[in-house]
C-alpha cells in the first residue's frame, strides 16, 4: 500500500480534531510524490501524537446504602474504563450529594450538579481496575434525612476528560436515608426534694454524643404519682429539671428519655426512675400579689382588677401550692373588708366586680392563699374612683396614693425596670420625739426579689403621701408644748404641723395640706425616702422654704447629682406661682417647671427650646399673683 493510502487509513481511525491538524501535512506529502519518479527512493519517518479526547464511561450502577454507624451512608459502584468502553482504570472520582433530587429540578441533571445547595462530598484521587467494586463512606450526615447522590470520574489526560453523570442520575437517582439510631436511655438520674420543688439531674448524654445522640434534640421528662402511669410534663436540653408543679403530701416518680431531631424524632426507652415525697408545708404564706391594677369600663359601671402571678412565699421559696386568689372589698380604705370574689391561679389573673358601681367608691385588695390555708397580707389597694388610684398603705399610719396617670411606674410592662414595684412603709417610732410626731421610711422594692430600687421616682408630683398625725393633744401634753398651742386643736394643727422630706443631706420643709378632721396631712410628691411630720410654725404668706443645691450652684450633666435647681415654697394663700429664668443681660431663657413636690419649681439648665445653656450666672424670678402679689429674684450658677 502506498504511503498516501496508509496515511488516509490512519486518519480514518483517529478523531476529526486530529484529521484537521494533519490535513496540511498530507498536502505536503502529495507534493513530494508528484516530483518523485518510480526510480526514486523516498524514506519518510512520521511520528503522530494523538491527544486523548475520549471521556471515561459513565458509571451505571451507583448505589447508596445505610451504614450501621449513625449519620453514615455507603456508596458503591463498578469501576469504569478510562476511554469509553475500553482502556485502563480512571484517575479518580467526584461525588456530590443533596437533600433534593434531580427530579425536583425538572429532571435537569446539570442544574442539580451545579446547584449552590448541592454539596461536593468526596473527591477521590485513586481508582480500582475496571470491573471491580468501588466503595466510599459518608459520615456526619443528618440522621434520618434522605440524601441523593451523583458521581463522575476523570482520566489521566491533560486536561482530564470527565465522564457524564452516572446513568441513574437521569432516572432513579441513587439515594437513601442517613442512618438514625434510637438513643440509649439516659443514665445517672438523681433527685432532690425541697419544700415545693423537685429537681432531677442526670448524665450528659449528648456531649460527647452517646449511642444514638448524634442528632440529639431534647430530653423528655415523665412523671407519675403511682409508678405505673407516666405522663410527659416537660422537655429540656439541659441535664437538670425543676418541677414546681408538685403539691404537698404526694409521692412523685420521675424518669426521662432522649429524643432525636426530626424527621424521625426517635425516642429512647425510659431511664431508671427516681422518687421523692413532698412533705407538708409549714405556715409560711405566699407573697402578696403585686402589679394590682384597676380599670373602669367606659360607662364607669364595672371595674376589673388585674394582678401579677404570685410565684414565691414570703421566705423566698417557690410557691408551688397556690390554691386561689381572693378579692376583698370595702367602702373605705381603712374599713372592714369582705371577700367578693375568687380566681383560680391557673386561669387569667383578672376579676370583674359583678355589681354596678356607677357613682360608688369601693376599695379592693387581692391576696394569695395556698393549699394549707396560709394567706398573704394586703399589699396594694385600688379604688373605683375616677382616678382608679393605686394605694400602698400601712394603716392607719400612712398611705401612698397614686392616680392612674402616674402609676405606670409600678408595673413591669410599663416601667423602665421590667419588674413590678412594691412600696414598703416603715414607721420609725424610736424617732418620734422632740417635736417629731411621725417618722416613716418609704422604700421601693422589686416585687419578685425584694431588691431595693434606689432611683425610683413617680412621674410628676401627682402621688399623694398621706400621714396620720394622731392625737396631738395627748402628744403636746406629753411633750410639754402647751405654750405653743392656742385655739382649737384643728386650728393649731393647721398652723404648726408640717411634713419634712430628707434628700440625703438636708431636711426639706414641704408643709402639706392639713386635714384636722381626719387628723392627716397630705403632700404631693414624686419622691420616696424618709418623711417626718414635725411641729413647725407655718408662714401665713408666700415664702421660699428651701433651695437645692443650697449654694445654688448646679451641674446639669445627668449624673444624678445636682442636676437641676429646685425651689420649694410655702403658699398658704394658694396664689398662682410662676418661675422664669433670665440671663445676666435680662433676656428670657426659660420658664421653670413643677418640681418633685407640688409646691416647688425647678430648672434643668436648658433654654425654652430644650438646649443646654452655657455655664455662668443666671437670674431666677418667682412671681406670685392672686390673693397676694410678690416677686422674688435671685441668682444661680451653672458650673460646667
Secondary structure, 3 states (H helix, E strand, C coil): CCHHHHHHHHHCCCCHHHHHHHHHHHHHHHHHHHHCCCCCCCCCCCCCCCCCCCCECCCCCCEEEECCCCCCEEEEEECCEEEECEEEECCEEEEEEECCCCHHHCCCHHHHHHCCCCEEEEEECCCCCCCCEEEEEECCCCCCCEEEEEEEEECCCCCCCECCCCHHHHCCCEEEECCCCCCCCCCCCEEEECCCCEEEECCCCECCECCCCCCEEEEEEEEECCCCCCEEEEEECCCEEEECCCCCCEEEEEEEEEEECCCCCCECCCCCCEEEEECCCCCCCECCCCCCEEEECCCCCCEEEECCCCCEECCCCECCCEEEEEEEEECCCCCCCEEEEEECCCCCCEEECCCCCCCCCCEEEEEEEECCCCECCCCEEEECCCCCCEEEEECCCEEEEECCCCHHHHCCCCCCCCCCEEEEEEECHHHCCCCEEEEEEEEEEECCCCCECCCCECCCCCCEEEEECCCHHHHHHHCCCHHHCCCCHHHHHHHHEEEEEECCCCEEEEECEEECCCCEEEEEECECEEEEEEECCCCCCCEEEEEECCCCEECCCCCCCCCCEEEEEECCCCCEEEEEEEECCCCEEEECEECCECCEEEECCECCCCCECCCEEEEEEEEEECCCCEEEEEEEEECC
